[in-house]
Amino acid sequence: MRSLFLLGAAGAIGIGAATATLGQTAPVLPAGPGHDVTVRVCSGCHAPEVAARQRLSKQAWAETVDLMASRGAQATDAELAQIVDYLSTNFPASAAPAQPPAPSAPHG
């Protein structure tokens, strides 16, 4: 099994995102390499679409996937690597939101 990175941040990411708010529609997971294994493995504990609400670095996805594996997600090392690749490709860390321009001082 892959080495486990049980960092506090990974726990917060994995746990906090696993709960969907009532009334929200789950985002759709895009098709592509790793989609099917991601759906199969992740749906054992939660809706796999919760990943679509997150934007993480590849390292943070690896930590989250390792945490889920330590909590019982059933997958081979190769499948876990596919899941990390799928998630980091489709849900990468977002750049900081653009800041609106500062209001200009009145002329006069």
N, C-alpha and C positions, 0 to 999 in steps of 0.2 A: 504494500500500500504506500502511496505517496506520503512523504513526511508531512506532518500536520503543523500548520502555523496557527496556533490558537491565540491570536492577538485580540485584544479587546475591541479594536476597531472592526475587525472582521465579524466578531460576534454582534456588534451593534448593526452592522450593515446587513448581515444575514437574518437576524431576528426581526429587526425593525421593518424590513421590507416584506417580510413573509405574511403580513397581515393586510388584507385588502379592506378598504373602507366600503361599507354597504352603499349601494347606489352608484358606484363607479364601474365603468365598463373596463374589463381587463384589456390592456394593449395586446395586440397580436404579435406573436413571435415570427420574424421573417423566415422564409424558407432559406435553406443553404446547408453547407456541410456542418454537421453536428446538430442540426435542428431535432432530428428524430431521437437521438440519444439524450439530448437535453430534456425533451418533453418526457421521455420514458423514465429517466432517473429522477428528475426533479419533482415530477407529479406524484411520487410516492409519499411526499410529505406536505406539499403545498402546490398551488396552481403555478405552473412554470412561468406564466406570464408576469409574475411579480418582478422578474428580471428586467422586463421592459420598462419598469419605472425607475431603474437605477442606471447610473452612468459611472463606471468605475474603471480604473487603470487595469491593465492585465495582471499586475501583481495583486491588486485588491480582489479581482475576480478569482485568482488562484487561491488566495487566502479564504475567500468565502466558500468556494467549492471544497477546499480541504476541510473547512469547518463542517459543512454539510455531510461530507463523507464520514467525519468522526462521529456524527450524530445518527448515522445509519443509512445514508444514501448508498445504494448498492450499485457499484460500477467498478470496472477494471481500471487500472492506471491509465490505459490508453483511452478509455471512455471519458475519464475525468479530464484528461488533457484535451480531448475534443470539445468537451463542455466549456472549458476555460477559453479555448480558441474561439468557439462560437459566440460566447458572451462578450469577450473583449473585442471581437470584430463588429458585432451588431450593436453593442451597448457600451461604447468606449467612454472614457472620462470626458466630460464636457468642458469646454473652455469656460472661463468665468463669463457670466452674462455681460453683454455690452452695457456700459454705463451711458445713460442719456447725457447729451451735451449739457454743460453748465449753462444756466441762463446768462445771457450777456447783459452787461450793465446798461441802463438806459443812457442814451446819448442826449446831451442837452445841457 
